[in-house]
Structure formats: structure tokens, C-alpha cells
Amino acid sequence: MKASDFFSLPASLARFARHFRPDVPPWEWLKEIAAALAAVTEAPIAAPRPPGVHIEGAVWLHATVKLPAYATLIGPVWIGADTEIRPGAFVRNNVIVGEGCVLGAACEFKNCLLMDGVQAPHFSYVGDSILGNRAHLGAGVVCSNLRFDQQPIVVHAGGAAFETGLRKFGAILGDEA
């Protein structure tokens, strides 16, 4: 099982390619999000923001990011071009977002990688997850990321069991075909 079986890193996120190798299991990418953000060398850039938008820590926003009247962004966070952040979005700790995404109203994002064109338009939680190019979440989707028994996460696929080494793991959604 390889990440390339599920998605391809878009050109907009090429700067992070050394952290997101196509030949490793997709959950290995979750372990690399923090390191990828730590490797960004330019100073955080925040586009002009409305007074109700709270930004804390290292947050990189492309100049074309559309900000709402109120939202919270707690870094490290990197958000690509033409992404729309809707009212009440809560984006925190180790989030990388590609181009043309929608981070929806009353949605929370934590330790996740969103490829280009991802839409999570309203009332969702996306934690410890990777959403492939053009993935779309319906209203109220929760990518729960912690087992009730708090045991390590094991992925069962193709008749095999894969130990991920993770304690938290939400979802892997492949590229839209």
C-alpha cells in the first residue's frame, strides 16, 4: 500500500514533496506534516484580515485566500492560493492546504493535509487526515481520530493488517477520479 495508490501531490504543494514521498504508506504522510511546516524558510505571511479573524503562531496565507468576518487560525498553518475560509472555521496546529479549497463554516481542521480543490464546506471535523485532490465532505462529517480504547491504529486492507504507529488517525480520502 502506497500513498500514490490514493493521491498525487499537486504542483501547488511541490515545495513539500521531500516530506510526502509517493512510495510510503499514506499514513506516513501524517507523521510528516509538522516537519514539512518546520522546513518552510520564508517568514509567515498573513493577508490583510478582518478584525474578527484571530491569527496566532506561524501562519502562511497566500494573498488570494478569502477570509471571513471571523475565524481562528493557530499555526503552524500553510494555506494555498484561491482558498476560501468560511465563518467560524477553526484551523489549528499542523495544517497544510492546497489551492482552491473550501474550509467551511464551523469546521475544525487539525494535523491534516488537504490537496487542491478539497471542500469541507460546513460543520465538519477533519483531524489527523489526508484529503485527496477534489475530495468533498458533506455537512457534518467527523473524521474521528482517536480509538475509544486508545490502542495504536491498525489499518486492515486487502486481507492484510498494517500497523501505522499512530495513536490518532482520522481518514484517508483519495483523489476524486
Salt bridges, closest charged atoms under 4 A:
ASP23 OD1 - ARG21 NE 3.09
GLU28 OE2 - LYS31 NZ 2.99
GLU32 OE1 - HIS19 ND1 3.12
GLU42 OE2 - ARG15 NH2 2.52
GLU56 OE1 - HIS54 NE2 2.83
GLU84 OE2 - ARG86 NE 3.14
GLU108 OE2 - ARG92 NE 2.61
ASP128 OD2 - LYS110 NZ 2.76
ASP149 OD2 - ARG147 NH2 2.61
GLU176 OE1 - ARG134 NE 3.60
